[in-house]
Amino acid sequence: MPSLFGFLLRVLLFAAGLVFAASLAVVFLLLLAVWALRAGWAVLTGRPRTPFVVRFRAAEGFQRTYRRAQTVRRPPLGDITDVEPKR
């Protein structure tokens, strides 16, 4: 009985892997079709074909974070009462 259970588990996992691979292939083909339609539309309208571009500048993210950090209100140091000052 344990060998039958192991065999069924392997078959189930193999089928799940096949379904996952098929779903990835479908997503890839859909993205490829969208890209081809976009490129075809650009050719029909006389526009240059441009690639999909994600614009990302790390410096802007850091600047935004630093600006947000400067607007955070911090309590004055005189309000801290549970710390003994060192001499």
Secondary structure as a PSIPRED ss2 file (coil, helix, strand):
# PSIPRED VFORMAT (PSIPRED V4.0)

   1 M C   1.000  0.000  0.000
   2 P H   0.000  1.000  0.000
   3 S H   0.000  1.000  0.000
   4 L H   0.000  1.000  0.000
   5 F H   0.000  1.000  0.000
   6 G H   0.000  1.000  0.000
   7 F H   0.000  1.000  0.000
   8 L H   0.000  1.000  0.000
   9 L H   0.000  1.000  0.000
  10 R H   0.000  1.000  0.000
  11 V H   0.000  1.000  0.000
  12 L H   0.000  1.000  0.000
  13 L H   0.000  1.000  0.000
  14 F H   0.000  1.000  0.000
  15 A H   0.000  1.000  0.000
  16 A H   0.000  1.000  0.000
  17 G H   0.000  1.000  0.000
  18 L H   0.000  1.000  0.000
  19 V H   0.000  1.000  0.000
  20 F H   0.000  1.000  0.000
  21 A H   0.000  1.000  0.000
  22 A H   0.000  1.000  0.000
  23 S H   0.000  1.000  0.000
  24 L H   0.000  1.000  0.000
  25 A H   0.000  1.000  0.000
  26 V H   0.000  1.000  0.000
  27 V H   0.000  1.000  0.000
  28 F H   0.000  1.000  0.000
  29 L H   0.000  1.000  0.000
  30 L H   0.000  1.000  0.000
  31 L H   0.000  1.000  0.000
  32 L H   0.000  1.000  0.000
  33 A H   0.000  1.000  0.000
  34 V H   0.000  1.000  0.000
  35 W H   0.000  1.000  0.000
  36 A H   0.000  1.000  0.000
  37 L H   0.000  1.000  0.000
  38 R H   0.000  1.000  0.000
  39 A H   0.000  1.000  0.000
  40 G H   0.000  1.000  0.000
  41 W H   0.000  1.000  0.000
  42 A H   0.000  1.000  0.000
  43 V H   0.000  1.000  0.000
  44 L H   0.000  1.000  0.000
  45 T H   0.000  1.000  0.000
  46 G C   1.000  0.000  0.000
  47 R C   1.000  0.000  0.000
  48 P C   1.000  0.000  0.000
  49 R C   1.000  0.000  0.000
  50 T C   1.000  0.000  0.000
  51 P C   1.000  0.000  0.000
  52 F C   1.000  0.000  0.000
  53 V C   1.000  0.000  0.000
  54 V C   1.000  0.000  0.000
  55 R C   1.000  0.000  0.000
  56 F C   1.000  0.000  0.000
  57 R C   1.000  0.000  0.000
  58 A H   0.000  1.000  0.000
  59 A H   0.000  1.000  0.000
  60 E H   0.000  1.000  0.000
  61 G H   0.000  1.000  0.000
  62 F H   0.000  1.000  0.000
  63 Q H   0.000  1.000  0.000
  64 R H   0.000  1.000  0.000
  65 T H   0.000  1.000  0.000
  66 Y H   0.000  1.000  0.000
  67 R H   0.000  1.000  0.000
  68 R H   0.000  1.000  0.000
  69 A H   0.000  1.000  0.000
  70 Q H   0.000  1.000  0.000
  71 T H   0.000  1.000  0.000
  72 V C   1.000  0.000  0.000
  73 R C   1.000  0.000  0.000
  74 R C   1.000  0.000  0.000
  75 P C   1.000  0.000  0.000
  76 P C   1.000  0.000  0.000
  77 L H   0.000  1.000  0.000
  78 G H   0.000  1.000  0.000
  79 D H   0.000  1.000  0.000
  80 I C   1.000  0.000  0.000
  81 T C   1.000  0.000  0.000
  82 D C   1.000  0.000  0.000
  83 V C   1.000  0.000  0.000
  84 E C   1.000  0.000  0.000
  85 P C   1.000  0.000  0.000
  86 K C   1.000  0.000  0.000
  87 R C   1.000  0.000  0.000
